[in-house]
Amino acid sequence: MRILHFSPFPRGPFSATIQIRFKKHANTAQTRLETRTLDSKLDSLAFHHHRLDLVLRIHALFLAKKRFPFVSVQILSRCSNHAGIDTLSAGDLLRKYPHVFQVFTHPVHQNACFKFTHKFVEFLRNEDEVVCGMNDVNVIKIKKILSMSVIGRVHLHAIRLMRRELGLPENFKDSIIELHSQIFRMVDLEIVELVDINGSEGKLDFVAEIEKWREIEYKEKWFSEFEIKYSFPIHFPTGFRIAPGFKEKLRNWQRLSYVKPYERMENVRIRSYGGLERYEKRAVGIIHELLCLTVEKMVAVERLVHFRKDLGIVVNLRELLLKHPGIFYVSTQGNAQTVFLREAYSKGCLVEPNPIYDVRRKMLELILLGSRNSRELKTQIEAEEERKDARNNKNSSETRNDVQGQFVSSRDGSFFNHCAS
């Protein structure tokens, strides 16, 4: 029979007097990211947009490498790292989306080649037309970004990285900045500024989008000015757990005054009472306004970081976004962190769509089709090839008849000339 002895010193007699210090729970950006409440609809949307970005990168590589209307699959496999293809091989990825890529065998070299379908190319052309037709809107967007900056200057590479999210054309430096020299001025090769910051082109000309929401809430829902003057719309995800005392902190934060995005920021004493909270709330207002300027009210966090110095955001940007889950949502789908503006989405769709969003939504739907309806697509391609062959045969027969007619007319003319001589 085994006898168990229970010692009065569970950690030994020599370590009984040592004090145990429990590690405090760290409240960092990484822990906030890991313990946040997930939003399945926005996560799914971020994953689908990662697919669309992959297809667009392949299209950019296609335009850079093509010498003919098609490109070899072997060339794409060599450049797969530049396109971001890391999960599947290039051939498997192309065959996964038959409504976007058309894979075929070269009739002479007998190697696999691909090209983009006419429908996807048409969507890309429609997007370029819509973007080029919004020149006045794009001028206002760049003016607003410069007006939110500290001294009216922004590095051009930050705008270039967010070009597609802002809906700007590819040559926006030539078509917008240099064309409107009375508004913008190039200080350096990569720095643009407003010509007149303090005058009529200054910061006070613009009103933030959040101010429009506050005015509607004040008129329609009869909120008091004290409650609504500095507040933001809050939309928590489903299943969000409200900790004790969280509502009171949120109510005080909503009432806290701050310097608005288009107002000139004076010297703020961060170490004063409420100075840090006001400084962070101004940063929240700037990010909110910057997301409102984007087409789909979403952007990668790494691209948003490039505006920190120009817009005067010196706090940890990712930690600030995760600190306000009712305003922003950070998704980690697609090997990237994407921030969404919560109030702009409802059930995974944009509340107020725009023409560029509609075209990109059609591209996304074409990608999400996958291999479905591939038989109908195959019959359409075969019918199109038959029409093309018939058109080529008709043109070749017409060319042959024209050549024969010219030969007969030239022969008859030479015969008559010989008889006349």
Secondary structure, 3 states (H helix, E strand, C coil): CCCCCCCCCCCCCCCCCCCCCCCCCCCCHHHHHHHCCCCHHHHHHHHHHHHHHHHHHHHHHHHHHCCCCCEEHHHHHHCHHHHCCCCCCHHHHHHHCCCCEEEEECCCCCCEEEEECHHHHHHHHHHHHHHHCCHHHHHHHHHHHHHHCCCCEEEHHHHHHCHHHHCCCCCHHHHHHCCCCCCEEEEECCEEEECCCCCCCCHHHCCCHHHHHHHHHHHHCCCCHHHHCCCCCCCCCCCCCCCCCHHHHHHHHHHCCCCCCCCCCCCCCCCCCCHHHHHHHHHHHHHHHHHHHCCCCEEEHHHHHHHHHHHCCCCCHHHHHHHCCCCEEEECCCCCCEEEEHHHEECCEECCCCHHHHHHHHHHHHHHCCCCCHHHHHHHHHHHHHHHHHHHHHHHHHHHHHHHHHHHHHHHHHHHHHHHC
